[in-house]
Amino acid sequence: MIYITGDTHGGFQRFGNKYFPPQKHMSREDYVIITGDFGGLWDGGPKDWYWLDWLSGKPFTTLFVDGNHENFDLLNALPEKEWHGGRVHEVRENILHLMRGQVFTFGGLTWFTMGGASSHDIRDGILDPKEPDFEQRYWLLRRMRAMFRVKGVSWWAEEMPNSQEYADALSSLDRMNWKVDCILTHCGPSSIVRKIDPSYGSDQLTNFLDMVNQRCQFIYWFFGHYHDNRIIDNRYILQWEQISGLEL
């Protein structure tokens, strides 16, 4: 069994027995996939560990691609290993980060993964704690209720893929002759994002995903980021709070 949901931002209450009853029939060979903004590793504090322990106590295996709201310092420091044909970071034995530019085979399906996204909530800037006027600017922006983030605290440049991750993605898709069953990302390809809301615009990653969209054969594309539950053109599945079972 495979279930897919959207951004969790460190809040995993939707996987409680009351809200997700199918879990009583699930095992470690069944998967729940989060399409980015996992957020379970945020500040490394007691709240993180409480919820990660709680989630690891579930009978299923949790898989996720990274979004833009992740602590990449903590995420990239995790142990890395090979899993079902691709590279993962191991958060817990049954909580795995599906790394960028990989192809996995599980649940009888092939999956191309490409996490990351450009933040939309930084309109008023990104503050660097090392700047001498950081405190003054921080509290000024807070009082203004501005949309900003803090480097290394609530924003990381690694939210966007680097050149090696793009190269890994192309190599993985070449190996598969540009044919997989499903694609898992956080943001969507530019052409699909325009159908959701043109005001989001495009960037290097959404344009790259648009190229993948044009070249790759696939059945379904699952993504999050835009905080809605929608099906677009029958095979692009925008996920948020809903947990959807996958049937092919």
C-alpha positions in Angstrom: 0.0 0.0 0.0 1.2 3.5 -0.9 -0.3 6.7 0.4 0.9 10.2 -0.5 0.3 13.5 1.3 1.6 17.1 1.1 3.6 19.5 3.3 3.7 18.5 7.0 6.0 21.3 8.4 6.9 19.1 11.4 3.2 18.5 12.3 2.4 14.8 11.9 -1.0 14.7 13.6 -2.7 13.7 10.3 -1.0 10.3 10.8 -2.8 9.6 14.1 -5.0 6.5 14.2 -8.2 8.6 14.3 -7.3 10.5 11.1 -5.5 7.7 9.2 -7.2 4.4 10.0 -5.7 2.4 7.1 -2.5 2.1 9.1 -3.9 -0.6 11.2 -3.5 -2.9 8.2 0.0 -1.6 7.2 3.5 -2.8 7.8 7.1 -1.6 7.1 6.6 -2.7 3.5 3.8 -0.1 3.1 4.7 3.5 2.5 3.5 7.0 3.3 5.1 9.6 1.1 5.4 13.3 2.0 5.9 15.6 -1.0 8.3 18.1 0.7 8.4 20.5 3.6 8.7 17.5 5.9 10.0 19.8 8.7 10.7 17.0 11.2 14.3 18.2 11.6 13.9 21.9 12.3 15.9 23.0 15.3 17.1 19.7 16.7 15.2 20.3 19.9 13.0 18.1 22.1 9.9 18.8 19.9 11.7 17.4 16.9 12.8 14.3 18.7 9.3 13.7 20.3 7.6 13.8 16.9 10.2 11.8 15.1 10.0 9.1 17.8 6.2 9.2 17.5 6.3 8.9 13.7 8.9 6.1 13.8 6.5 4.1 16.1 4.0 3.9 13.2 3.7 0.6 11.4 4.5 2.0 8.0 7.7 3.4 6.4 7.7 7.2 5.9 9.4 8.6 2.8 9.8 12.2 1.9 11.5 14.5 -0.6 12.8 17.8 0.8 11.0 21.1 0.3 12.2 24.6 0.8 11.3 24.7 4.5 13.9 22.2 5.8 16.9 22.6 8.1 19.5 21.5 5.5 22.3 21.6 8.0 20.6 18.9 10.0 19.2 17.0 7.0 22.5 16.8 5.1 24.4 15.6 8.3 22.3 12.5 8.5 23.8 9.1 7.6 23.5 8.4 3.8 22.9 4.9 2.3 21.6 3.1 -0.7 17.9 2.1 -0.6 15.9 0.4 -3.4 18.2 1.7 -6.1 18.8 5.3 -5.0 20.4 7.3 -2.2 18.6 8.3 1.0 19.3 10.0 4.3 18.2 7.9 7.2 16.3 9.9 9.8 15.1 6.8 11.5 15.1 3.2 10.3 11.6 3.7 8.8 11.8 7.5 8.1 13.9 8.1 5.0 14.7 11.2 3.0 14.6 10.4 -0.8 17.5 12.5 -2.1 17.5 14.6 -5.2 18.0 13.3 -8.7 17.4 9.6 -7.7 15.3 6.8 -9.1 13.9 4.3 -6.7 12.0 1.0 -7.2 9.5 0.2 -4.4 5.9 -0.9 -4.2 6.3 -2.4 -7.7 6.8 1.1 -9.2 9.7 3.3 -10.3 10.0 6.8 -8.8 12.1 9.8 -9.9 12.7 12.2 -7.0 13.8 15.9 -7.2 13.2 17.8 -4.0 13.7 21.5 -3.4 11.9 24.7 -4.2 12.3 28.5 -4.1 10.7 30.1 -1.0 7.8 32.4 -1.6 7.7 33.8 1.9 10.8 35.9 1.7 9.4 39.0 -0.1 10.9 41.3 2.5 14.3 39.7 2.6 16.6 37.2 4.2 18.5 38.4 7.3 22.0 37.2 8.2 22.6 36.9 12.0 26.2 37.8 11.4 25.3 41.3 10.2 25.9 44.0 12.9 22.4 45.5 12.7 20.7 42.1 12.7 18.7 42.5 15.9 17.4 45.9 15.0 16.3 44.8 11.5 14.8 41.6 12.8 12.5 43.3 15.4 11.6 46.0 12.9 10.5 43.4 10.4 8.6 41.5 13.1 6.7 44.6 14.1 5.9 45.3 10.5 4.6 41.6 10.1 6.9 41.4 7.1 7.6 38.2 5.1 11.2 37.4 5.8 13.4 34.5 6.9 16.7 34.2 8.8 19.7 32.5 7.2 20.7 29.3 9.0 17.7 29.6 11.3 14.6 29.5 9.0 16.1 29.7 5.6 18.9 27.8 3.8 20.4 28.4 0.4 20.3 24.6 -0.1 16.6 24.9 -0.7 17.5 24.9 -4.4 19.4 22.1 -6.1 23.1 22.5 -6.9 24.8 21.6 -10.2 25.7 18.1 -9.0 22.1 17.3 -8.1 20.9 18.5 -11.5 23.6 16.3 -13.1 22.5 13.3 -10.9 18.9 13.8 -12.1 19.9 13.8 -15.8 22.1 10.7 -15.3 19.3 8.8 -13.4 16.8 9.6 -16.1 19.2 8.7 -18.9 19.7 5.3 -17.2 15.9 4.8 -17.2 15.6 5.9 -20.8 13.5 8.8 -19.5 10.7 6.5 -18.5 9.4 6.0 -14.9 6.1 5.3 -13.3 5.9 8.3 -10.9 7.6 11.6 -10.2 7.9 13.1 -6.7 8.9 16.7 -6.3 8.1 19.6 -4.0 7.5 22.3 -6.6 5.9 21.7 -9.9 7.0 22.2 -13.5 6.6 25.8 -14.8 3.8 25.0 -17.2 1.8 23.3 -14.4 2.5 26.1 -11.9 1.1 28.6 -14.3 -2.2 26.7 -14.2 -2.2 26.8 -10.4 -1.4 30.5 -10.1 0.7 32.5 -12.6 1.8 34.8 -9.8 4.2 32.1 -8.5 6.4 32.7 -11.5 9.2 30.3 -12.6 12.8 29.7 -11.6 15.7 27.4 -12.5 14.2 24.4 -10.8 10.6 24.7 -12.1 12.1 25.2 -15.6 14.2 22.1 -15.2 11.2 20.2 -14.1 9.4 21.5 -17.2 12.1 20.0 -19.3 11.6 16.7 -17.5 7.9 17.0 -18.0 8.4 17.3 -21.8 11.0 14.5 -22.1 10.0 11.9 -19.5 7.3 9.3 -19.9 5.4 8.9 -16.6 1.9 8.0 -15.2 1.6 10.4 -12.2 3.5 13.4 -10.9 3.0 14.2 -7.2 4.1 17.5 -5.7 3.3 19.9 -2.8 4.4 23.4 -2.0 1.3 25.3 -3.1 -0.9 24.4 -0.1 -3.9 23.0 -2.0 -5.3 19.6 -3.0 -5.9 19.5 -6.7 -5.7 17.2 -9.8 -4.4 19.0 -12.8 -4.7 17.5 -16.3 -5.5 14.1 -14.8 -1.9 13.2 -13.8 -0.4 16.1 -11.9 -1.5 15.6 -8.3 -1.0 18.6 -6.0 -1.0 17.4 -2.4 -1.4 19.2 0.9 -3.3 18.0 3.9 -5.2 15.2 2.1 -3.7 11.6 2.3 -4.3 9.9 -1.0 -4.0 6.2 -1.7 -2.2 5.3 -5.0 -3.9 3.0 -7.4 -2.5 2.2 -10.9 
